[in-house]
Amino acid sequence: MSDTSSSDITLYYAPRTRSFAALWLLEELGVPYQLESFDFASGRHKQADYLALNPMGKVPLVIEGETPVPEIGAMAIYFADRFGEAGLAPSLTSTARPAYLRWMFFASAIMEPAYAQKLFDWEASAATVAWGSFEQMMEVLTEAVAKGEWLLGDQFSAADVAVGNNLFFGQMIGIIPQDGPLGDYVARFKARAAFQRAEAIEMREGERFPMAAE
Ligand SMILES: N[C@@H](CCC(=O)N[C@@H](CS)C(=O)NCC(=O)O)C(=O)O
């Protein structure tokens, strides 16, 4: 493993994908990075060198030096700690740390499969599957974002990026409401300067790689 003390960060990115979460995270952290943007049609994410770094062949992928950091949750936790001065992660001994980690896992282990259940109309017993149900996920999250400005209260954290990116995406596909506590929370994070910088990059890259005609 190479040393990560001097940072040299590259984000492998494709527009209109979950890569937006990593872009927004890096913009929130305010660290320099290189953007390796590509279109899925190029098959870049299925080439051998890429698969050696992320065997899932998915984006986003961040490389620090020679160290690959795949999976949004892992990169959010790792980089928020790595660049702690940005204030995106409660310290290891903070009483906010368990809630922070809980929301990180909520994004990938509960929201993601709950979205899939809703989109693909899966029948599953809420008591048996790990994510409960889409409705239960929505109820828990709606209540949480109604309580304060951010998931941890006053402190915006990398967990807001992980959960927020899913909500942003969920609004685009019409399964997350535009109004009410969830809509208000989305509006709050969309007003952040880092989100808007990331959105401008996403739009620029989307124009570079337009959606293929059906
Ligand atoms: N669990 C992954 C999900 C990433 C993911 O689903 N990426 C999709 C795009 S939104 C992808 O790369 N799909 C291309 C493919 O699998 O061929 C993460 O958190 O990073």
Ligand as a Chemical Component Dictionary entry (heavy atoms), coordinates in Angstrom:
data_LIG
# 
_chem_comp.id                   LIG 
_chem_comp.type                 NON-POLYMER 
_chem_comp.pdbx_formal_charge   0 
_chem_comp.three_letter_code    LIG 
# 
loop_
_chem_comp_atom.comp_id 
_chem_comp_atom.atom_id 
_chem_comp_atom.alt_atom_id 
_chem_comp_atom.type_symbol 
_chem_comp_atom.charge 
_chem_comp_atom.model_Cartn_x 
_chem_comp_atom.model_Cartn_y 
_chem_comp_atom.model_Cartn_z 
_chem_comp_atom.pdbx_ordinal 
LIG N1  N1  N 0 -22.419 0.777  -4.783  1  
LIG C1  C1  C 0 -21.841 1.652  -5.768  2  
LIG C2  C2  C 0 -22.881 2.002  -6.806  3  
LIG C3  C3  C 0 -22.282 2.652  -8.034  4  
LIG C4  C4  C 0 -23.186 2.477  -9.243  5  
LIG O1  O1  O 0 -24.253 1.848  -9.165  6  
LIG N2  N2  N 0 -22.753 3.031  -10.365 7  
LIG C5  C5  C 0 -23.459 2.828  -11.632 8  
LIG C6  C6  C 0 -23.857 4.188  -12.232 9  
LIG S1  S1  S 0 -25.041 5.066  -11.268 10 
LIG C7  C7  C 0 -22.518 2.222  -12.645 11 
LIG O2  O2  O 0 -21.339 2.504  -12.631 12 
LIG N3  N3  N 0 -23.042 1.409  -13.569 13 
LIG C8  C8  C 0 -22.293 0.909  -14.682 14 
LIG C9  C9  C 0 -22.188 -0.573 -14.720 15 
LIG O3  O3  O 0 -22.386 -1.246 -13.718 16 
LIG O4  O4  O 0 -21.877 -1.073 -15.794 17 
LIG C10 C10 C 0 -21.252 2.900  -5.085  18 
LIG O5  O5  O 0 -21.711 3.253  -3.991  19 
LIG O6  O6  O 0 -20.304 3.501  -5.616  20 
# 
loop_
_chem_comp_bond.comp_id 
_chem_comp_bond.atom_id_1 
_chem_comp_bond.atom_id_2 
_chem_comp_bond.value_order 
_chem_comp_bond.pdbx_ordinal 
LIG N1  C1  SING 1  
LIG C1  C2  SING 2  
LIG C1  C10 SING 3  
LIG C2  C3  SING 4  
LIG C3  C4  SING 5  
LIG C4  O1  DOUB 6  
LIG C4  N2  SING 7  
LIG N2  C5  SING 8  
LIG C5  C6  SING 9  
LIG C5  C7  SING 10 
LIG C6  S1  SING 11 
LIG C7  O2  DOUB 12 
LIG C7  N3  SING 13 
LIG N3  C8  SING 14 
LIG C8  C9  SING 15 
LIG C9  O3  DOUB 16 
LIG C9  O4  SING 17 
LIG C10 O5  DOUB 18 
LIG C10 O6  SING 19 
# 
